[in-house]
Amino acid sequence: MMNECDKRMTRQKLAFALVAVSFVRPAAAQSHVSAAGPRPNFEGIWNSATATPLERPAQLKDKEFFTPEEAVNWERRAATRLQDPKPEAATKTFASYNAVFYETGTKLLKSLRTSIITDPPDGKIPALLPAAAAEKSRRLALLRHPRSATDLGLQDQCIVFPTAVAPMIPYIYNSNYQIVQTDHEVMMNVEMIHDTRIIRLDRQSHLSPGVRLWLGDSVGHWEGSTLVVDTTNFNDGGGFFGDAGGMFGSDRNLHIVERFSLLDADTIQYRFEVDDATAFTRPWKGELTWTRSAGRIFEYACHEGNYALPDLLNGARALEHAEPSPKKQ
């Protein structure tokens, strides 16, 4: 029989082995065997950064795809933008970070599309309806001149970030996801603000309309080798209008359908459809690819590093309580 010392050592070795296994990166995507048979295995760490713009740039007009020559030039310019300016030039401009922090991508999508948006055909997000446009203007005004913490964006409050909310659009950095897949759910750990999105595979009906969530309620099902995800039950949140990174004007009526497919062992095709009849003049669609990453995701710790928010609010309160300057005689 094992003594207590041997038992402790065995438990420690087992715990170490489990931790070590959790960091092993699969060499290639394999089928996930479920009760319903083999399914594509999305497990792993993925990155969605791309040089392809969300919306088609004005100078490209009706051009849906780059030519190979145009693609080379576009990617060259994308790589140049990720370089730090020379010191003499940097003193004349403003920037929040140096180039090492940015991850906007230097490669276009393999399709050579000129925008992530595929519909409408002009590659642009549709206009907002008048009431939604007015709400967005109100939110942007508060963002420029906040009087309280709730006037700031959801990302500034460390509540939610656009990379975690469907549709999952790339940002200027940290567009990384870790996927864990079981028979009953697919979980996506999102680097920004360290959110975890859970897609339920064990039910097809949504939660009661009275239940509202920052990331919505996501239910999924398989159509062949494609995972189809339907998401509703978003809350209004106020900050969904005008926040940084892609909360373009959606409200509690937002409805998203996403499709995840494996193009190869290291590439996920991600397609999405956006429908919000009280926000946009029409539905819109898009697609991009995620590539497998060899790195790991570390905790974002948004609140722990959020020094700017209390400093900003403390400064505003100090100004409010400052005595007025004496009038000159």
C-alpha angles and dihedrals in degrees: 000000000000119000122223092264092054091047092052091049091049092051091048092050091049092050091049091050092052092050091048092050091051090063096049111114115215112242090223139355113273133186116280106224111220134169088268092053134265117342131182110275112229095176116133141060118304137187126207100189113134141164089227108106121234091234126030111262114246093241091062092057109174096355107126098182136030119237113238090256092050090048092055091051093046093051091047091055090046090055091048092054089058092061121096115247119247113271094252091053094043092060090062097051139050126238132163099216139009121253098269090072097052123091106176093141130248099219129075122227111278089246088063090226114169092224141019088232108085100174131071089049092236089068093237131124106250120255121268121251114253096261092047092047090052091051091050091051090050091050093048090051090054091048090055094046109022119184096183140014091264090059090065125085122277090247091053089052090050090236102121139337128215095243088067097046120080122282088051101214122183117254131203091272143001096034091158132134135186113206124203115186131197135160090266106038147006114223123200118196106202119206097215110083086348097262124168117212116202121204111196117218096174097071135039100196123082127236120271113292087243091067111084124183135187091233095032127233111294124197123177141195136177125254101186106300094343123096108218116199125193116196129188137137096080117162124234093245095176090231095073087089114079102346120148120274105024119322088135102180108302122151139185091300094062113133120187130187115192131186123202119192134166111237090180138335092289104032132073119193108216119195127175142184122204122202123174112150094187094051112032131046089230141356119275138201140202145172139200140155132250120211127212113256128212092207132086131243116242127197112280093206093195099175094043091058098035098111094142096067099057091039091053093048094044090051092050092050091049091053091049092054096041113117114246115256114261115259117253115249 
